[in-house]
Amino acid sequence: MRIDRLDAELIRLLTESPQLPLLECARRLGIARGTATSRLARLHEGGVIEAIVPRIDPSGFGYGVVAFCLVEIDQKVGHDDVATALADAVPEIVDMHTVTGASDMQLRLVARDATQLQEVLDRVALVPGVARTASSIAMRTHLSGRVLPLVEHVAGDEPVTR
């Protein structure tokens, strides 16, 4: 789906202030409310915007340790089955990807401290279909969920259509 600068401006507004009413978005963008409404609907339908929710930082409620866990799975068990079992067993998993390379999956998980991280990793290892894990702790997060620069880059080439 193609997005233009107006779409990018609307996405930025809703990313920075997810509770901003659509009428206020239209006012700030200098467009009619109907234009804002139709743009937002098109962005949802096109799969550009999945949801408009507040961005949650787990460290804000005590989960300041971030770790990455590479998971090798038993090849007799499908990735989807393991992914479902991991998601059900380990609420501390915040991202999960099937990947190529030496491992089969990569998880980003959070914990309150190193002791709890070990408990989380133990629960990951006990999930049926998990053959082996390797983990590393993030020392500092520089970027997370960064998409606005990409949106603006893509939209920069597209003329605004109203």
For each residue, the residues with C-beta under 8 A, 3 or more apart:
1: 42 43 46 47 48
2: 158
3: 7 8 11 43 48 151 154 155 158
4: 7 8 155 158 159 160 161
5: 8 9 155 156 158 160
6: 9 10 29 31 39 160 161 162
7: 3 4 10 11 39 43 48 151 155
8: 3 4 5 11 12 151 152 154 155 156
9: 5 6 12 13 29
10: 6 7 13 14 25 29 36 39 40 43
11: 3 7 8 14 15 43 48 49 148 151
12: 8 9 15 16 148 151 152
13: 9 10 16 17 20 25 28 29
14: 10 11 17 18 20 25 40 49 52
15: 11 12 18 55 147 148
16: 12 13
17: 13 14 20
18: 14 15 52 53 54 55
19: 54
20: 13 14 17 24 25
21: 24 25
22: 25 26 33 36 37 40
23: 26 27 33 36
24: 20 21 27 28
25: 10 13 14 20 21 22 28 29 36
26: 22 23 29 31 32 33 35 36
27: 23 24 30
28: 13 24 25
29: 6 9 10 13 25 26 36
30: 27
31: 6 26 35 36 162
32: 26 35 36
33: 22 23 26 36 37
34: 37 38
35: 26 31 32 38 39 162
36: 10 22 23 25 26 29 31 32 33 39 40
37: 22 33 34 40 41
38: 34 35 41 42
39: 6 7 10 35 36 42 43
40: 10 14 22 36 37 43 44 49
41: 37 38 44 45
42: 1 38 39 45 46
43: 1 3 7 10 11 39 40 46 48 49
44: 40 41 48 49
45: 41 42
46: 1 42 43
47: 1 50
48: 1 3 7 11 43 44
49: 11 14 40 43 44 52
50: 47
51:
52: 14 18 49
53: 18
54: 18 19
55: 15 18 145
56: 60
57: 60
58: 61 62 63 64 94 110
59: 62 63 64 110
60: 56 57
61: 58
62: 58 59 112
63: 58 59 92 110 111 112
64: 58 59 110 112
65: 110 111 112 113 114 116 117 137
66: 108 109 110 137 138 141
67: 108 109 110 111 117 120 121 135 136 137 138
68: 106 107 108 109 135 136 138
69: 106 107 109 121 124 133 134 135
70: 102 103 105 106 107 133 134 135
71: 82 86 103 104 105 106 107 124 130 132 133
72: 102 103 104 130 131 132 133
73: 77 79 82 104 105 129 130 131
74: 77 129 130 131
75:
76:
77: 73 74 81 82 128 129
78: 81 82
79: 73 82 83 98 104 105
80: 83 84
81: 77 78 84 85 129
82: 71 73 77 78 79 85 86 105 127 128 129 130
83: 79 80 86 87 96 98 105
84: 80 81 87 88
85: 81 82 88 89 127 128 129
86: 71 82 83 89 90 93 96 105 107 124 127 130
87: 83 84 90 93 96
88: 84 85
89: 85 86 123 124 126 127
90: 86 87 93 109 120 123 124 127
91:
92: 63 109 110 111 120
93: 86 87 90 96 107 108 109 124
94: 58 108 109 110
95: 106 107 108
96: 83 86 87 93 105 106 107 108
97: 105 106 107
98: 79 83 104 105
99: 103 104 105 106
100:
101:
102: 70 72
103: 70 71 72 99 106 134
104: 71 72 73 79 98 99
105: 70 71 73 79 82 83 86 96 97 98 99
106: 68 69 70 71 95 96 97 99 103
107: 68 69 70 71 86 93 95 96 97 124
108: 66 67 68 93 94 95 96
109: 66 67 68 69 90 92 93 94 117 120 124
110: 58 59 63 64 65 66 67 92 94
111: 63 65 67 92 114 116 117 119 120
112: 62 63 64 65 116
113: 65 116 117
114: 65 111 117 118 137
115: 118 119
116: 65 111 112 113 119 120
117: 65 67 109 111 113 114 120 121 137
118: 114 115 121 122
119: 111 115 116 122 123
120: 67 90 92 109 111 116 117 123 124
121: 67 69 117 118 124 125 133 135
122: 118 119 125 126
123: 89 90 119 120 126 127
124: 69 71 86 89 90 93 107 109 120 121 127 130 133
125: 121 122 130 133
126: 89 122 123 130
127: 82 85 86 89 90 123 124 130
128: 77 82 85
129: 73 74 77 81 82 85
130: 71 72 73 74 82 86 124 125 126 127 133
131: 72 73 74
132: 71 72
133: 69 70 71 72 121 124 125 130
134: 69 70 103
135: 67 68 69 70 121
136: 67 68
137: 65 66 67 114 117
138: 66 67 68 141
139:
140:
141: 66 138 144
142:
143: 146
144: 141
145: 55
146: 143 149 150
147: 15 150 151
148: 11 12 15 151 152
149: 146 152 153
150: 146 147 153 154
151: 3 7 8 11 12 147 148 154 155
152: 8 12 148 149 155 156
153: 149 150 156
154: 3 8 150 151 157 158
155: 3 4 5 7 8 151 152 158
156: 5 8 152 153
157: 154
158: 2 3 4 5 154 155
159: 4
160: 4 5 6
161: 4 6
162: 6 31 35
